[in-house]
Amino acid sequence: MAGIVLFIVSCLMFIIGKLSPSSSISLPRELLTHYICNKLRLDNDAIELASRDYGKLVQETPLGVLYPSLVDDIATLVKFSYDSPNPFSIAARGRSHSIRGQAMAHNGVVVQMTSLKHSSYDSGIRVVRNPSSLLGFYADVGGGELWIDVLLATLEHGLAPVSWTDYLHLTVGGTLSNAGISGQAFVYGPQISNVHEMDVITGKGELVTCSKHINSELFYAVLGGLGQFGIITRARVALGKAPNRVKWVKMLYHDFSSFTRDQEHLISINGGLDYLEGFVVVNQSPPSNLRSSFFSPADQLKINSLVAKHGVIYCLEVVKYYDDLTIDTIEKELPLLLKGLNYLPGFIFKKDKSFVEFLNRVRIGEIELEETGTQDVPHPWLNLFVPKSTIMDFNAGVFLEILKKQNKNKGPILVYPMNRNK
Ligand SMILES: Cc1cc2nc3c(=O)[nH]c(=O)nc-3n(C[C@H](O)[C@H](O)[C@H](O)COP(=O)(O)OP(=O)(O)OC[C@H]3O[C@@H](n4cnc5c(N)ncnc54)[C@H](O)[C@@H]3O)c2cc1C
């Protein structure tokens, strides 16, 4: 049974909440004289930065921001609050790419996890390539590491994590606190299904190792736990052999039921594709929107007239990995996988990219937006799992009835199926 994941980012303007009025609340004096206060910033720049996130919809002002260089700094801070008669709130902050203040701590302390990056002997990225290990290949990675750095470090060993997010400049702790979903999830499940073990600082300030077998309640609470059950300082992430290159294909549909039928068929093939997503294209939403400039200007014109004709079209996006061993067979294998699909004749577009270029595709789109300044707007964002049984109603009610009629959307709308058992 397949469900559908949907991401909606739009660039509508919202009024940003005002900063909370300054108050007389302050952090306990003992904390301010403690040795970790050297790593605690109370200045406006640090406070201002930690009061904002990617969503730009809410603001919460902390009293201080901890820039830890050791895992122990975080444990000390949490223990301090736990033991204090006036405990204060603490939030781990990765890249703050949340959209509703999830990494903020009103009148508390924000822990800037990326400051651990490469600065600590107990953080960093360590790849284990021991064929006799029961776990297979894996990497121990610090909670503040960025996924792009995990990719580059593991590739040096010919390996890579198996499950990704579309965007890689996010922290390991940040996405494991959510789920970490992308087009590989139909094969491997989300990122949280590919973690063997973690080190977590609990609400009492204790550093605890947890896995399916040890402290399993903590393990399952922290994975997808929105930062509410502990701070991840290390995750043991499953790795697989990395390909060198990818064949990347996009196909356009006018008919939503053909589009979802083909998506579901493709994810049901064992050993078939390596990545599958899809998106909705409405008038005014450039088809490559934030997700790299895939289409040539000439193709873009062709697509624009198709959108103008139909109002809404759908794009099915797939990838097949290959390497030196499969370079000769990929050209035969891919057409076989795509045989019998019902995309609009003539509307199939192909690219050949390196594995890193493909995985890092959203960053390229982001840089383009940063250059035009259009990135600096609020990002209301909604992710939904819709049961297969109602996805046609969703199309009729939302994509056709609202989006097509209002003709206003500017952000990407991703639609792709997920196997419930993953
Ligand atoms: C452009 C863009 C594309 C995206 N694409 C995808 C996608 O394809 N798939 C997907 O699944 N998500 C995607 N996301 C969403 C993203 O995964 C989440 O917003 C994630 O939380 C961002 O990670 P972060 O490092 O910025 O975390 P933050 O926003 O800093 O933190 C998120 C939450 O995790 C907590 N947290 C942070 N670090 C830790 C830690 N070490 N231990 C415990 N809790 C912690 C925070 O307190 C907060 O509650 C995307 C976001 C953006 C901006």
The ligand as a Gaussian input file, in Angstrom:
#p B3LYP/6-31G(d) Opt

LIG

0 1
 C       15.604000      23.737000       1.256000
 C       15.172000      22.631000       2.196000
 C       14.948000      21.361000       1.696000
 C       14.569000      20.330000       2.541000
 N       14.368000      19.103000       2.009000
 C       13.997000      18.087000       2.808000
 C       13.818000      16.806000       2.281000
 O       13.968000      16.563000       1.105000
 N       13.464000      15.817000       3.128000
 C       13.292000      16.043000       4.462000
 O       13.016000      15.100000       5.183000
 N       13.433000      17.272000       4.982000
 C       13.778000      18.285000       4.181000
 N       13.920000      19.524000       4.713000
 C       13.526000      19.740000       6.109000
 C       14.689000      19.463000       7.036000
 O       14.993000      18.081000       7.071000
 C       14.328000      19.872000       8.459000
 O       13.936000      21.213000       8.467000
 C       15.515000      19.665000       9.389000
 O       15.065000      19.887000      10.688000
 C       16.571000      20.652000       9.086000
 O       17.779000      20.308000       9.740000
 P       18.534000      21.398000      10.560000
 O       19.910000      20.889000      10.761000
 O       18.406000      22.740000       9.981000
 O       17.702000      21.289000      11.914000
 P       17.122000      22.456000      12.843000
 O       16.069000      23.175000      12.107000
 O       18.223000      23.258000      13.385000
 O       16.470000      21.562000      13.977000
 C       15.326000      20.785000      13.715000
 C       14.835000      20.108000      14.993000
 O       15.785000      19.164000      15.408000
 C       16.291000      19.493000      16.697000
 N       17.713000      19.194000      16.663000
 C       18.679000      19.759000      15.916000
 N       19.858000      19.152000      16.126000
 C       19.618000      18.184000      17.039000
 C       20.411000      17.219000      17.665000
 N       21.707000      17.106000      17.415000
 N       19.828000      16.372000      18.557000
 C       18.497000      16.440000      18.815000
 N       17.680000      17.352000      18.260000
 C       18.248000      18.206000      17.375000
 C       15.974000      20.962000      16.891000
 O       15.858000      21.297000      18.255000
 C       14.649000      21.071000      16.173000
 O       13.588000      20.593000      16.954000
 C       14.352000      20.576000       3.914000
 C       14.567000      21.851000       4.428000
 C       14.985000      22.878000       3.590000
 C       15.210000      24.221000       4.165000

